[in-house]
Amino acid sequence: MTEVIGRIHSTETMGSVDGPGVRFIIFMQGCLLRCQYCHNPDTWKIGTGKEVTAQEIFDQSISYKAFWDGTGGGVTVSGGEPLLQIDFLIELFTLYKKAGVRTAVDTCGGCFSRDPEFIEKLDRLMDLTDLVLLDIKQIDPAKHIKLTTRPNAPILDFAKYLSDRDQPIWLRHVLVPTKTDDPADLTKLHEFISQLKNVRKVEVLPYHTMGVFKWEKLGIRYPLEGIETPDKETVAMANRILDTKSYPDATVS
């Protein structure tokens, strides 16, 4: 059988913010969204990146397994949008499952659909996945399109699919002043989250400008010029509305 070729942007050997414990992070190449605050615009273009096999990435990452032991860590596949390369992920996570490695997928779910072929593959992948890190960027449909160029309906449907499976998720919301910090929107987001039965953790991630240099390097105008990191009061407000303290289970065993 021919091995599936994946296209990756880069890897990080000792990640600490992309799931429980210490993690090996694989950044996949290609994304459908064009988020105004994206800190990895160099992962957008589909069909580029380094070509690898699942075995190659497995062999590269497994040498760091000693650093995960005792931390609850493992491997997180991020992006870009990893679900665009679902066949590759299935092969890769099959190897990790056999090796007893905890796996996580960091996704916005923007490519989700109820197409039977996609669902069949997604079911297989989720059977091999310990945790999904799901980013809901904006609950308001019109604001979401303006922020990302794509609708949020597939993302919210993906969240419902994961809830129906009782697939453990950490739900993340990037807090961008004037874009995603409206108390009314946060309240609607909280109402949506409250309907899900599989949420283990809710995180408010304050917007930052550390990726702006990548936009400049790519010759792309940065659309959020002049917007600063939210102040402590705004972050506290978002945490209060989203009731983040009511989700104490920060790890997945």
Phi, psi and omega in degrees: 000134180289132178290143176284133178267129175257157176243117182244156176269312184190176175227159175227129190275335187225057180287147182229004183234009184242052182121177182295145172065198177276136187221148169271125185252131176246117180265112180281154181264135176111132178206146178273331183277158176229067185296136184295336182254012185305132178261004176229054181296342178286355175262001187293313193294124180278142177090005177245193181092175181281130178278130181217160170261163178299321180296321180297314180292321177301311181299322180294319187279326189294340178293346179261007186302328180300331180284338180277326186303131179087353180252351186077014184274196182167227183236134174240131173258123184235205182190209008053192178238106185298328184291348173292342180239051189296325179297319178295318180297322179299314179297316183294314183289335173297319177295317180294320180300316179296331182269000179073029181264131176289137185237148176220148175243124177260109190216157169260350179071017185293341179260009182295142173210164178268014176302129185305321180294318179294317180298320179299317179290320181294321176301317179297317180295316182295330175297337181259001189249130180274329187208140172247127172265109186251124182259112172259110191278323180198128183281333180284123185301314182293317179294326179295317179297318180296324183282327190235348185077001182229154178288157179262358181303315178298326181292315180292325176293323176299318178299321179292320176301314180295322178295318179299327177278349189056040178280122182301132178225148161257124180260130185239145177223117178281123184266106183247118178306133180072354183245317185225018185247012179293125181303326179294318178294319179297323178295318177295322178296317178299319179298321178293313180301322183296340179278346183271140185258003189242011185280121179263337184199142173240127182240133169263119182253108180298133177304143175221168184249020185292343180262004184300324182300331179292320176300315181296319180295326180276354180075027180254133178293129180279118189284345183253028180302130179097346177274127184258170176301138181297148180283170185298324181295320180291319178298317179297321178299315180296317178298323180291313182294319180280355174056047187296335182286349182273004179243082189279346187277089185273357180232159178237121182267000000 
